[in-house]
């Protein structure tokens, strides 16, 4: 079976974006920029299904 690191790299990039967006969201909440908090919170919510999709694609590539 051939190893593919592309799925791992994609999932790591999504995780990194999730961490960055969460940090921005907390920072903006501290400075009371609530519109930006909603934007980054929404981006966090969008990243979750994207990560699940990437995970399922990675599993299907292996099989």
FENVENUR-V216151 format. One line per field, one symbol per residue. phi: phi as a letter, one per 20 degrees, with the letter a starting at -180 (. if undefined). A space follows every 10 residues. Layout:
BEGIN
phi: ???
END
This chain:
BEGIN
phi: .eecefffff ffffffffff ffffffffff emefffffff ffffffffff ffffffffff fff
END
